[in-house]
């Protein structure tokens, strides 16, 4: 379950990155959508790190060897 959550958050980060690149190319300089996309990406990165720490701490991501 934790691996699925990590994959979903990572894919959401990539999507936010692509959307932000689109905003950078299309919007004028007064648009705030690029900043909003960055905020979403930073929040997702924090969530991803928290999920990784949780997974390693509770053994959900421990190596099987």
VMD Tcl script that builds the backbone (N, CA, C; Angstrom):
set m [mol new atoms 195]
animate dup $m
set s [atomselect $m all]
$s set {name element resname resid chain x y z} {
  {N N UNK 1 A 0.810 -1.196 0.000}
  {CA C UNK 1 A 0.000 0.000 0.000}
  {C C UNK 1 A 0.858 1.267 0.000}
  {N N UNK 2 A 1.922 1.277 0.801}
  {CA C UNK 2 A 2.779 2.459 0.874}
  {C C UNK 2 A 3.489 2.703 -0.456}
  {N N UNK 3 A 3.837 1.629 -1.146}
  {CA C UNK 3 A 4.513 1.777 -2.442}
  {C C UNK 3 A 3.588 2.404 -3.471}
  {N N UNK 4 A 2.323 2.059 -3.420}
  {CA C UNK 4 A 1.340 2.651 -4.338}
  {C C UNK 4 A 1.185 4.142 -4.045}
  {N N UNK 5 A 1.108 4.502 -2.766}
  {CA C UNK 5 A 0.993 5.915 -2.402}
  {C C UNK 5 A 2.211 6.709 -2.862}
  {N N UNK 6 A 3.385 6.135 -2.702}
  {CA C UNK 6 A 4.611 6.811 -3.140}
  {C C UNK 6 A 4.589 7.002 -4.654}
  {N N UNK 7 A 4.166 5.996 -5.387}
  {CA C UNK 7 A 4.099 6.105 -6.842}
  {C C UNK 7 A 3.088 7.160 -7.273}
  {N N UNK 8 A 1.950 7.219 -6.604}
  {CA C UNK 8 A 0.917 8.204 -6.951}
  {C C UNK 8 A 1.419 9.622 -6.681}
  {N N UNK 9 A 2.061 9.833 -5.541}
  {CA C UNK 9 A 2.578 11.163 -5.216}
  {C C UNK 9 A 3.679 11.547 -6.202}
  {N N UNK 10 A 4.529 10.609 -6.567}
  {CA C UNK 10 A 5.591 10.902 -7.534}
  {C C UNK 10 A 5.006 11.277 -8.896}
  {N N UNK 11 A 3.999 10.545 -9.336}
  {CA C UNK 11 A 3.351 10.875 -10.610}
  {C C UNK 11 A 2.643 12.231 -10.544}
  {N N UNK 12 A 2.070 12.545 -9.399}
  {CA C UNK 12 A 1.444 13.861 -9.232}
  {C C UNK 12 A 2.495 14.966 -9.306}
  {N N UNK 13 A 3.683 14.706 -8.757}
  {CA C UNK 13 A 4.773 15.686 -8.851}
  {C C UNK 13 A 5.199 15.900 -10.299}
  {N N UNK 14 A 5.321 14.817 -11.044}
  {CA C UNK 14 A 5.689 14.950 -12.458}
  {C C UNK 14 A 4.623 15.705 -13.241}
  {N N UNK 15 A 3.368 15.426 -12.942}
  {CA C UNK 15 A 2.278 16.133 -13.604}
  {C C UNK 15 A 2.331 17.621 -13.284}
  {N N UNK 16 A 2.564 17.944 -12.017}
  {CA C UNK 16 A 2.673 19.341 -11.619}
  {C C UNK 16 A 3.850 20.024 -12.311}
  {N N UNK 17 A 4.933 19.295 -12.483}
  {CA C UNK 17 A 6.095 19.844 -13.183}
  {C C UNK 17 A 5.761 20.163 -14.633}
  {N N UNK 18 A 5.079 19.251 -15.292}
  {CA C UNK 18 A 4.704 19.475 -16.692}
  {C C UNK 18 A 3.699 20.610 -16.827}
  {N N UNK 19 A 2.743 20.679 -15.921}
  {CA C UNK 19 A 1.760 21.765 -15.947}
  {C C UNK 19 A 2.460 23.101 -15.714}
  {N N UNK 20 A 3.385 23.132 -14.766}
  {CA C UNK 20 A 4.140 24.357 -14.511}
  {C C UNK 20 A 4.962 24.799 -15.708}
  {N N UNK 21 A 5.549 23.843 -16.414}
  {CA C UNK 21 A 6.300 24.186 -17.629}
  {C C UNK 21 A 5.366 24.770 -18.688}
  {N N UNK 22 A 4.172 24.220 -18.785}
  {CA C UNK 22 A 3.192 24.781 -19.715}
  {C C UNK 22 A 2.801 26.195 -19.335}
  {N N UNK 23 A 2.604 26.444 -18.043}
  {CA C UNK 23 A 2.283 27.799 -17.594}
  {C C UNK 23 A 3.436 28.752 -17.883}
  {N N UNK 24 A 4.656 28.290 -17.708}
  {CA C UNK 24 A 5.825 29.128 -17.958}
  {C C UNK 24 A 5.886 29.554 -19.424}
  {N N UNK 25 A 5.538 28.638 -20.305}
  {CA C UNK 25 A 5.617 28.940 -21.735}
  {C C UNK 25 A 4.433 29.762 -22.243}
  {N N UNK 26 A 3.242 29.577 -21.659}
  {CA C UNK 26 A 2.044 30.203 -22.202}
  {C C UNK 26 A 1.619 31.487 -21.518}
  {N N UNK 27 A 1.759 31.581 -20.201}
  {CA C UNK 27 A 1.180 32.696 -19.457}
  {C C UNK 27 A 2.021 33.952 -19.574}
  {N N UNK 28 A 1.356 35.083 -19.305}
  {CA C UNK 28 A 2.089 36.342 -19.265}
  {C C UNK 28 A 2.775 36.480 -17.906}
  {N N UNK 29 A 3.503 37.526 -17.728}
  {CA C UNK 29 A 4.325 37.669 -16.525}
  {C C UNK 29 A 3.505 37.967 -15.277}
  {N N UNK 30 A 2.232 38.340 -15.408}
  {CA C UNK 30 A 1.419 38.679 -14.248}
  {C C UNK 30 A 0.622 37.493 -13.722}
  {N N UNK 31 A 0.718 36.376 -14.367}
  {CA C UNK 31 A -0.032 35.202 -13.945}
  {C C UNK 31 A 0.606 34.572 -12.711}
  {N N UNK 32 A -0.232 34.067 -11.801}
  {CA C UNK 32 A 0.243 33.438 -10.578}
  {C C UNK 32 A 0.160 31.914 -10.649}
  {N N UNK 33 A -0.236 31.388 -11.807}
  {CA C UNK 33 A -0.422 29.942 -11.912}
  {C C UNK 33 A 0.895 29.182 -11.800}
  {N N UNK 34 A 1.982 29.750 -12.258}
  {CA C UNK 34 A 3.282 29.098 -12.132}
  {C C UNK 34 A 3.683 28.987 -10.660}
  {N N UNK 35 A 3.440 30.042 -9.897}
  {CA C UNK 35 A 3.735 30.015 -8.468}
  {C C UNK 35 A 2.854 28.991 -7.748}
  {N N UNK 36 A 1.590 28.910 -8.122}
  {CA C UNK 36 A 0.691 27.926 -7.512}
  {C C UNK 36 A 1.150 26.508 -7.834}
  {N N UNK 37 A 1.613 26.285 -9.051}
  {CA C UNK 37 A 2.120 24.970 -9.439}
  {C C UNK 37 A 3.368 24.617 -8.631}
  {N N UNK 38 A 4.222 25.588 -8.379}
  {CA C UNK 38 A 5.414 25.358 -7.570}
  {C C UNK 38 A 5.035 25.011 -6.134}
  {N N UNK 39 A 4.048 25.700 -5.586}
  {CA C UNK 39 A 3.594 25.404 -4.224}
  {C C UNK 39 A 3.061 23.979 -4.122}
  {N N UNK 40 A 2.306 23.564 -5.122}
  {CA C UNK 40 A 1.774 22.197 -5.139}
  {C C UNK 40 A 2.918 21.198 -5.202}
  {N N UNK 41 A 3.906 21.471 -6.041}
  {CA C UNK 41 A 5.037 20.558 -6.201}
  {C C UNK 41 A 5.870 20.455 -4.923}
  {N N UNK 42 A 6.076 21.556 -4.246}
  {CA C UNK 42 A 6.837 21.536 -2.991}
  {C C UNK 42 A 6.054 20.764 -1.929}
  {N N UNK 43 A 4.744 20.977 -1.864}
  {CA C UNK 43 A 3.915 20.241 -0.910}
  {C C UNK 43 A 3.962 18.749 -1.199}
  {N N UNK 44 A 3.870 18.377 -2.464}
  {CA C UNK 44 A 3.948 16.964 -2.825}
  {C C UNK 44 A 5.315 16.376 -2.493}
  {N N UNK 45 A 6.370 17.168 -2.643}
  {CA C UNK 45 A 7.707 16.685 -2.297}
  {C C UNK 45 A 7.817 16.419 -0.796}
  {N N UNK 46 A 7.223 17.286 0.011}
  {CA C UNK 46 A 7.232 17.077 1.459}
  {C C UNK 46 A 6.448 15.816 1.808}
  {N N UNK 47 A 5.306 15.633 1.161}
  {CA C UNK 47 A 4.502 14.427 1.395}
  {C C UNK 47 A 5.286 13.182 0.970}
  {N N UNK 48 A 5.978 13.256 -0.150}
  {CA C UNK 48 A 6.763 12.119 -0.621}
  {C C UNK 48 A 7.868 11.758 0.369}
  {N N UNK 49 A 8.580 12.744 0.872}
  {CA C UNK 49 A 9.635 12.485 1.845}
  {C C UNK 49 A 9.041 11.882 3.116}
  {N N UNK 50 A 7.899 12.407 3.550}
  {CA C UNK 50 A 7.248 11.866 4.748}
  {C C UNK 50 A 6.834 10.411 4.533}
  {N N UNK 51 A 6.310 10.093 3.350}
  {CA C UNK 51 A 5.940 8.710 3.051}
  {C C UNK 51 A 7.161 7.795 3.022}
  {N N UNK 52 A 8.259 8.276 2.479}
  {CA C UNK 52 A 9.480 7.473 2.449}
  {C C UNK 52 A 10.011 7.218 3.856}
  {N N UNK 53 A 10.028 8.241 4.681}
  {CA C UNK 53 A 10.483 8.067 6.064}
  {C C UNK 53 A 9.565 7.094 6.789}
  {N N UNK 54 A 8.272 7.258 6.624}
  {CA C UNK 54 A 7.301 6.358 7.245}
  {C C UNK 54 A 7.527 4.916 6.776}
  {N N UNK 55 A 7.718 4.745 5.472}
  {CA C UNK 55 A 7.909 3.415 4.916}
  {C C UNK 55 A 9.157 2.731 5.424}
  {N N UNK 56 A 10.250 3.468 5.519}
  {CA C UNK 56 A 11.484 2.872 6.015}
  {C C UNK 56 A 11.422 2.643 7.525}
  {N N UNK 57 A 10.803 3.556 8.245}
  {CA C UNK 57 A 10.748 3.441 9.701}
  {C C UNK 57 A 9.906 2.240 10.143}
  {N N UNK 58 A 8.765 2.035 9.485}
  {CA C UNK 58 A 7.867 0.951 9.876}
  {C C UNK 58 A 8.061 -0.321 9.054}
  {N N UNK 59 A 9.072 -0.369 8.213}
  {CA C UNK 59 A 9.437 -1.590 7.526}
  {C C UNK 59 A 8.704 -1.864 6.228}
  {N N UNK 60 A 7.873 -0.956 5.773}
  {CA C UNK 60 A 7.148 -1.174 4.527}
  {C C UNK 60 A 8.029 -1.103 3.296}
  {N N UNK 61 A 9.193 -0.496 3.428}
  {CA C UNK 61 A 10.109 -0.356 2.289}
  {C C UNK 61 A 11.443 -1.025 2.561}
  {N N UNK 62 A 11.514 -1.850 3.552}
  {CA C UNK 62 A 12.767 -2.516 3.887}
  {C C UNK 62 A 13.132 -3.511 2.791}
  {N N UNK 63 A 14.416 -3.699 2.591}
  {CA C UNK 63 A 14.856 -4.638 1.569}
  {C C UNK 63 A 14.496 -6.062 1.996}
  {N N UNK 64 A 14.212 -6.909 1.023}
  {CA C UNK 64 A 13.784 -8.267 1.319}
  {C C UNK 64 A 14.961 -9.228 1.525}
  {N N UNK 65 A 16.181 -8.722 1.399}
  {CA C UNK 65 A 17.356 -9.587 1.555}
  {C C UNK 65 A 17.729 -9.815 2.987}
}
mol reanalyze $m
mol bondsrecalc $m
mol representation Tube
mol addrep $m
